[in-house]
Amino acid sequence: MKEKLTVLIPTYNCEDIIEDCLESIKDIADEILIVDSFSTDKTLDVITRNTRNGAQKTRTGATDFGGKVKIIQRKYGYSASQKNWAIPQAKNNWILLIDSDERLTPRLRSEIKSILKKQSILKKVSGFEIARRHYFLGKWLRFGGRYPLYNVRLFKKTCRYEDRNVHAHILLPKHEMRKLKNDIIHESDRNLEQILEKLNRYSTYQARYMTKIVNRGIKVDWKEFFTNYLAFKAVVKDVWFFIPFSPLWRFLYMYCLQLGFLDGREGLLIAVLYGFEDFVSKNKYKKYRTNQHECRTDAHESRIRRHDLSLNPSPRLGLARQAIQEEGSYSAKLG
């Protein structure tokens, strides 16, 4: 018996790309769950146009198109929070997460259909890793550490994303994961304007996460660290931004060690941009820390002032009492 599948798609102002995404998954999805961050363009209109039977309001206030496509909306905080909020609202036990700027290849669709029929495998695992082909300015990047980028994308409803402001993933024990053979197509970086806007946004998320790391510390499961690549990568990402000259190391790692130069001009540009993103993230983090320190100093001084006032509610009253005491002392001496 085939397991039913919910396809979860986070969206925000993606009217120009969501149609291709929907087209690539509609024949494998038993439910399509759109988690929208209150798009201001025509994203929801495009989704409506590409689904059948019109729109109906459900009891929860979500919009349900013919029972297959449902739209839920929530103000965006950060990616992991948005996804973890949406996952429990899926109808089915197995979920495929795909971003609005991604699409499945025909071979991957066939592979997912096949795997959902194999109960003997599904009982043993909690998630499947899928490789992603990253297209940058129209070119598939094969080097620079950009391929294959394996992440858990097909998973059980009980799974959750790690609490990370940016680049969060589902982390599972190694024995609970399998890898699929075929790829997701990822076309997020389509022009320089959009790339630079994303760089600014992601550097802000990363700076906030660095502040969170400093406040809570880094927890390491050493067994998983040495045996599970995803757990290893998660810890490296936590400490990476605190390494001196990390923007330079990022560029050298991508362009030289990971052979990014073999991708030509695009390989050079993405290595420079990723290094620059690290640089911006570190500077934003320093600004946040400075602001935090100033706020704490102001709060401390305010507490001191309140304490002084509680001991001496009225400075004038305190001076009057002191004058009376001095006058009494003087009178006693005269007597």
VEXDRENKOL-791052 format. One line per field, with one value per residue (C-alpha): residue in three letters; z, x, y. Coordinates in Angstrom, 1 decimal, padded with zeros to 4 digits, m for minus. Layout:
N
residuo: ala; ...
zz: Z; ...
xx: X; ...
yy: Y; ...
***
This chain:
335
residuo: met; lys; glu; lys; leu; thr; val; leu; ile; pro; thr; tyr; asn; cys; glu; asp; ile; ile; glu; asp; cys; leu; glu; ser; ile; lys; asp; ile; ala; asp; glu; ile; leu; ile; val; asp; ser; phe; ser; thr; asp; lys; thr; leu; asp; val; ile; thr; arg; asn; thr; arg; asn; gly; ala; gln; lys; thr; arg; thr; gly; ala; thr; asp; phe; gly; gly; lys; val; lys; ile; ile; gln; arg; lys; tyr; gly; tyr; ser; ala; ser; gln; lys; asn; trp; ala; ile; pro; gln; ala; lys; asn; asn; trp; ile; leu; leu; ile; asp; ser; asp; glu; arg; leu; thr; pro; arg; leu; arg; ser; glu; ile; lys; ser; ile; leu; lys; lys; gln; ser; ile; leu; lys; lys; val; ser; gly; phe; glu; ile; ala; arg; arg; his; tyr; phe; leu; gly; lys; trp; leu; arg; phe; gly; gly; arg; tyr; pro; leu; tyr; asn; val; arg; leu; phe; lys; lys; thr; cys; arg; tyr; glu; asp; arg; asn; val; his; ala; his; ile; leu; leu; pro; lys; his; glu; met; arg; lys; leu; lys; asn; asp; ile; ile; his; glu; ser; asp; arg; asn; leu; glu; gln; ile; leu; glu; lys; leu; asn; arg; tyr; ser; thr; tyr; gln; ala; arg; tyr; met; thr; lys; ile; val; asn; arg; gly; ile; lys; val; asp; trp; lys; glu; phe; phe; thr; asn; tyr; leu; ala; phe; lys; ala; val; val; lys; asp; val; trp; phe; phe; ile; pro; phe; ser; pro; leu; trp; arg; phe; leu; tyr; met; tyr; cys; leu; gln; leu; gly; phe; leu; asp; gly; arg; glu; gly; leu; leu; ile; ala; val; leu; tyr; gly; phe; glu; asp; phe; val; ser; lys; asn; lys; tyr; lys; lys; tyr; arg; thr; asn; gln; his; glu; cys; arg; thr; asp; ala; his; glu; ser; arg; ile; arg; arg; his; asp; leu; ser; leu; asn; pro; ser; pro; arg; leu; gly; leu; ala; arg; gln; ala; ile; gln; glu; glu; gly; ser; tyr; ser; ala; lys; leu; gly
zz: 000.0; m000.9; 001.9; 001.3; 000.9; 001.9; 000.0; 002.1; 000.3; 002.1; 000.1; 000.0; m003.0; m005.5; m008.2; m011.0; m009.9; m007.9; m011.0; m012.1; m008.5; m008.4; m011.8; m010.7; m007.6; m008.3; m009.5; m006.4; m003.7; m001.9; m000.1; m001.0; 002.1; 001.3; 004.3; 003.2; 005.0; 003.8; 000.3; m001.1; m004.8; m006.8; m005.4; m004.0; m007.2; m009.2; m006.8; m007.1; m010.8; m010.9; m008.7; m009.4; m007.9; m006.6; m003.0; 000.2; 003.7; 006.3; 010.0; 010.9; 008.5; 006.0; 002.4; 000.9; m002.9; m003.7; m000.7; m002.1; m001.8; 001.5; 002.3; 005.8; 006.7; 009.4; 009.9; 009.1; 011.9; 010.5; 008.2; 010.9; 013.0; 010.0; 008.9; 012.4; 012.8; 009.6; 009.8; 012.5; 010.3; 007.5; 007.0; 006.1; 008.0; 005.2; 004.2; 001.2; 001.8; m001.3; m001.6; m004.0; m006.1; m006.4; m008.6; m008.8; m011.8; m013.5; m012.2; m008.6; m008.8; m010.0; m007.3; m004.5; m005.8; m005.7; m002.2; m000.8; m001.7; 000.1; 003.6; 004.7; 004.2; 005.5; 008.8; 009.4; 008.5; 009.5; 006.5; 003.1; 002.0; m001.5; m003.4; m004.7; m008.0; m007.3; m010.4; m010.0; m012.7; m014.9; m014.5; m012.6; m010.1; m009.9; m007.8; m004.9; m002.5; m004.2; m005.4; m004.2; m001.3; 000.6; 003.0; 004.6; 002.5; 002.6; 006.2; 008.8; 010.3; 013.7; 012.5; 013.1; 011.9; 014.2; 015.9; 013.6; 012.1; 008.7; 006.8; 009.2; 008.5; 009.9; 011.9; 012.3; 013.5; 010.6; 010.9; 010.4; 007.1; 003.5; 000.3; m002.8; m006.2; m008.0; m007.5; m006.7; m009.1; m007.1; m009.0; m006.2; m007.6; m010.8; m011.0; m009.1; m007.6; m006.0; m004.9; m003.1; m001.4; m000.2; 001.0; 003.1; 004.6; 005.3; 007.0; 009.3; 010.2; 010.7; 013.0; 015.1; 015.3; 016.4; 019.3; 020.2; 020.2; 022.5; 025.0; 025.0; 024.2; 021.8; 022.6; 020.9; 020.8; 020.2; 019.0; 016.3; 015.6; 014.6; 012.8; 011.2; 008.6; 009.1; 012.9; 012.1; 009.7; 012.2; 014.8; 012.2; 011.2; 014.8; 015.4; 011.9; 012.2; 015.4; 013.6; 012.8; 009.1; 008.4; 005.3; 003.7; 004.7; 003.2; m000.1; m000.2; 000.8; m001.9; m004.7; m004.1; m001.9; m003.4; m006.9; m007.4; m010.1; m012.4; m012.5; m014.2; m013.7; m011.7; m009.4; m008.6; m008.1; m005.7; m003.6; m003.3; m002.4; 000.3; 001.8; 001.8; 003.4; 006.2; 006.6; 006.7; 009.2; 011.6; 011.5; 012.1; 015.0; 016.6; 016.2; 018.0; 020.8; 021.3; 021.4; 023.9; 026.1; 026.0; 026.9; 029.8; 031.0; 030.8; 032.6; 035.4; 035.9; 036.0; 038.7; 040.8; 040.5; 041.5; 044.5; 045.6; 045.4; 047.4; 050.2; 049.9; 048.1; 048.0; 047.8; 049.3; 052.1; 052.9; 053.0; 055.3; 057.7; 057.7; 058.5; 061.4; 062.8; 062.5; 064.2; 067.0; 067.6; 067.7; 070.2; 072.5; 072.5; 073.5; 076.3
xx: 000.0; 001.3; 001.8; 000.0; 002.2; 001.8; 004.0; 004.8; 005.8; 006.8; 005.9; 006.4; 006.1; 007.0; 004.4; 007.0; 008.2; 005.5; 003.8; 006.8; 007.1; 003.4; 003.6; 006.5; 004.7; 001.0; 000.9; 002.7; 001.0; m002.1; m002.1; m000.3; 000.2; 001.2; 002.6; 002.5; 004.1; 001.3; 002.5; 001.8; 002.1; m000.1; 001.4; m001.9; m003.8; m001.3; m001.8; m005.6; m005.4; m003.4; m005.7; m009.1; m012.6; m012.1; m011.4; m013.3; m012.8; m012.1; m013.0; m009.4; m009.5; m007.1; m008.1; m008.7; m008.8; m010.8; m009.5; m006.0; m004.3; m004.6; m003.1; m002.2; m000.6; 001.7; 003.9; 007.5; 010.0; 012.7; 012.6; 012.8; 010.1; 007.8; 008.3; 008.0; 004.7; 003.4; 004.5; 001.9; m000.9; m000.2; m002.8; m000.4; 002.4; 005.0; 006.0; 008.1; 009.4; 010.2; 010.8; 009.0; 012.2; 012.7; 011.2; 011.4; 012.9; 010.7; 013.1; 012.9; 009.1; 009.2; 011.6; 009.5; 006.4; 008.3; 009.7; 006.3; 005.2; 008.0; 006.6; 009.6; 011.9; 009.5; 009.2; 012.9; 013.7; 012.4; 013.7; 015.3; 018.1; 017.8; 020.6; 020.0; 021.3; 022.1; 021.6; 023.4; 022.7; 021.4; 024.4; 024.4; 027.3; 029.0; 032.0; 032.7; 030.9; 027.6; 026.9; 025.6; 024.0; 022.2; 019.5; 016.5; 013.5; 011.2; 010.5; 007.9; 005.5; 007.2; 010.5; 011.4; 014.0; 016.8; 016.3; 018.5; 017.7; 019.2; 020.2; 018.3; 018.0; 016.3; 019.0; 018.4; 020.5; 022.4; 020.6; 017.2; 018.2; 018.5; 019.6; 017.6; 019.4; 017.8; 017.9; 015.8; 016.4; 017.1; 017.0; 017.1; 019.9; 018.4; 019.8; 022.2; 019.6; 017.8; 021.1; 022.2; 018.8; 019.0; 022.6; 021.4; 018.5; 020.5; 023.3; 020.8; 019.4; 022.9; 023.9; 020.8; 021.7; 025.2; 023.8; 021.6; 024.6; 026.5; 023.6; 022.8; 026.1; 026.8; 025.6; 027.4; 026.4; 030.0; 028.8; 026.7; 029.4; 031.9; 029.4; 026.8; 027.8; 024.7; 025.4; 029.1; 028.1; 025.6; 028.4; 030.8; 028.2; 027.8; 031.5; 032.4; 031.5; 033.6; 036.8; 039.2; 039.2; 036.3; 035.2; 038.6; 038.6; 035.2; 036.4; 039.5; 037.5; 034.9; 037.1; 040.3; 039.7; 036.3; 037.5; 035.0; 037.3; 036.1; 032.7; 034.3; 033.0; 030.0; 032.2; 034.4; 031.4; 029.6; 032.7; 033.2; 029.6; 029.6; 032.7; 031.2; 028.0; 030.2; 031.9; 028.5; 027.1; 030.1; 029.8; 026.0; 026.6; 029.1; 026.6; 023.9; 026.3; 027.2; 023.5; 022.9; 025.7; 024.5; 020.9; 022.2; 024.3; 021.3; 019.1; 021.7; 022.0; 018.2; 018.0; 020.7; 018.6; 015.4; 017.3; 018.6; 015.1; 013.6; 016.1; 015.6; 012.3; 012.7; 016.1; 014.6; 013.0; 016.4; 018.1; 015.4; 015.8; 019.6; 019.2; 016.8; 019.2; 022.1; 020.0; 019.1; 022.7; 023.7; 020.9; 022.0; 025.6; 024.3; 022.2
yy: 000.0; 003.4; 006.0; 009.3; 012.3; 016.0; 018.4; 021.4; 024.7; 027.9; 031.0; 034.7; 037.0; 034.3; 034.8; 034.4; 030.9; 029.2; 027.8; 025.7; 024.4; 023.4; 021.7; 019.5; 018.1; 017.9; 014.3; 012.9; 015.0; 013.8; 017.1; 020.4; 022.6; 026.2; 028.1; 031.7; 034.7; 037.1; 037.6; 041.1; 040.1; 037.7; 034.5; 033.3; 034.2; 032.0; 029.1; 029.5; 029.6; 026.4; 024.4; 023.0; 023.4; 026.9; 028.1; 027.4; 028.6; 025.9; 026.1; 027.1; 030.0; 028.4; 028.2; 024.8; 024.2; 021.2; 019.3; 018.9; 022.3; 024.2; 027.6; 028.6; 032.0; 033.2; 036.2; 035.2; 035.0; 032.7; 029.6; 026.8; 028.4; 028.8; 025.2; 023.7; 025.5; 024.2; 020.5; 019.4; 020.8; 018.2; 015.5; 012.7; 010.9; 011.6; 015.1; 016.4; 019.9; 021.9; 025.6; 027.8; 028.3; 024.5; 021.8; 018.0; 016.3; 013.6; 010.9; 012.2; 012.1; 008.5; 007.6; 009.1; 007.3; 004.1; 004.6; 005.4; 001.9; 000.2; m000.3; m002.4; 000.6; 003.2; 001.4; 001.5; 005.2; 008.6; 010.6; 010.6; 012.9; 014.5; 016.2; 019.7; 021.1; 024.8; 027.0; 030.3; 033.0; 030.2; 027.9; 024.6; 024.8; 021.4; 022.5; 024.9; 022.5; 023.3; 019.8; 017.4; 019.3; 016.5; 017.5; 015.6; 016.7; 013.6; 012.8; 011.7; 014.2; 013.7; 015.3; 019.0; 021.5; 022.5; 025.9; 027.9; 031.3; 030.5; 027.3; 025.1; 021.3; 018.2; 016.3; 012.6; 009.7; 008.1; 004.8; 006.6; 008.1; 006.9; 008.8; 009.1; 008.9; 011.9; 015.6; 018.7; 021.6; 024.8; 028.2; 030.7; 033.0; 034.3; 037.9; 040.0; 042.3; 039.3; 037.8; 041.0; 041.3; 037.8; 038.3; 041.3; 039.3; 036.2; 038.1; 039.6; 036.2; 034.9; 037.8; 037.2; 033.5; 034.3; 036.3; 033.4; 031.0; 033.3; 033.5; 029.7; 028.1; 025.2; 021.7; 018.8; 015.1; 013.8; 010.4; 012.0; 014.6; 011.9; 009.5; 011.8; 014.3; 016.5; 016.7; 017.5; 020.2; 021.8; 022.2; 023.6; 026.1; 027.2; 027.9; 029.0; 032.7; 033.1; 032.0; 034.9; 035.8; 033.4; 035.4; 034.8; 031.1; 030.8; 032.1; 030.0; 026.9; 027.3; 028.6; 026.6; 023.5; 022.7; 023.5; 026.4; 027.8; 025.0; 026.6; 029.7; 033.2; 032.0; 029.9; 033.0; 035.2; 032.9; 032.3; 036.1; 036.7; 034.0; 035.4; 038.8; 037.5; 036.2; 039.6; 041.4; 038.9; 039.3; 043.1; 043.0; 040.6; 043.1; 045.9; 043.7; 042.9; 046.5; 047.5; 044.7; 045.9; 049.5; 048.3; 046.3; 049.2; 051.6; 049.0; 048.6; 052.4; 052.6; 050.0; 051.8; 055.1; 053.3; 051.7; 055.1; 056.6; 053.8; 054.6; 058.3; 059.0; 062.7; 064.4; 067.6; 065.8; 064.1; 067.5; 068.9; 066.0; 066.5; 070.2; 069.4; 066.9; 069.3; 072.1; 069.8; 068.8; 072.5; 073.4; 070.5; 071.9; 075.4; 073.9
***
